[in-house]
């Protein structure tokens, strides 16, 4: 017997830059605002994007939080720790582990 499994995708649309800060390590930190459609409902969500201007490396979490204060606090933590894009997911897990 075969079954079909439909994967539910959550896509953030209408992204806009809420805040952008350039660190002294040539890395840009952005807080993004967007709309997330999930199960027919619409939510405002905030994401984080980190771009290294030297190497061009870029990482992002488009739906980091539904709370702007959490997203801005996380961006400030990234800036103070001078994080590179490749460290974004590790730092996000550390931040969410403490804040939950």
C-alpha positions in Angstrom: 0.0 0.0 0.0 1.3 3.4 -0.9 0.5 6.7 0.7 1.2 10.3 -0.3 2.7 12.6 2.3 2.3 16.3 1.7 5.0 18.4 3.1 3.7 21.6 4.6 5.9 24.5 3.8 5.9 27.8 5.6 7.0 30.7 3.5 7.7 34.2 4.7 6.5 36.8 2.2 6.7 40.6 1.9 10.0 40.8 3.7 11.2 44.3 4.6 14.3 45.5 6.5 13.2 46.6 10.0 16.7 47.4 11.2 20.2 47.2 9.7 23.5 47.7 11.6 27.0 47.4 10.3 29.5 46.0 12.8 33.1 47.0 13.1 34.0 43.6 11.7 32.5 44.4 8.3 29.4 42.3 9.0 25.9 43.6 8.4 23.2 42.5 10.8 19.5 42.8 9.7 16.2 42.4 11.4 13.6 41.5 8.8 9.8 41.8 9.1 7.5 39.6 7.0 4.2 37.8 6.8 4.1 34.1 7.5 1.2 32.1 6.1 0.6 28.9 8.0 -2.5 26.7 7.8 -4.5 29.5 6.2 -3.6 32.0 8.9 -1.4 35.0 8.5 1.2 36.0 11.1 3.7 38.9 11.3 7.1 37.4 12.0 10.6 38.8 12.4 13.8 37.3 11.0 17.5 37.7 11.3 20.0 38.0 8.4 23.8 38.2 8.8 26.0 39.2 5.8 29.8 39.3 5.7 30.8 42.1 3.4 34.4 40.8 3.0 33.6 37.2 1.9 30.0 37.6 0.7 28.9 34.9 3.1 25.2 35.2 4.1 23.0 33.3 6.5 19.4 34.0 7.6 16.6 32.8 9.7 13.4 34.3 8.1 11.1 33.4 10.9 13.1 33.8 14.1 10.4 35.2 16.3 6.9 36.7 16.3 8.1 39.2 18.9 10.1 42.2 17.6 11.8 42.7 21.0 13.2 39.2 20.9 14.5 39.7 17.3 16.2 43.0 18.2 17.7 41.6 21.4 19.1 38.7 19.5 20.6 41.1 16.8 22.2 43.1 19.6 23.7 40.0 21.1 25.1 39.0 17.7 26.7 42.4 17.3 28.2 42.5 20.8 29.7 39.0 20.2 31.0 40.0 16.7 29.4 36.8 15.2 30.0 35.7 11.7 27.3 34.3 9.4 28.3 30.7 9.9 27.7 31.1 13.7 24.1 32.3 13.3 22.3 29.0 13.9 24.4 28.1 17.0 23.9 31.5 18.5 20.2 31.3 17.8 19.9 28.0 19.6 21.8 29.4 22.6 19.6 32.5 22.7 16.3 30.6 22.4 17.4 28.0 25.0 17.9 30.7 27.5 14.9 32.8 26.6 12.3 30.0 26.6 
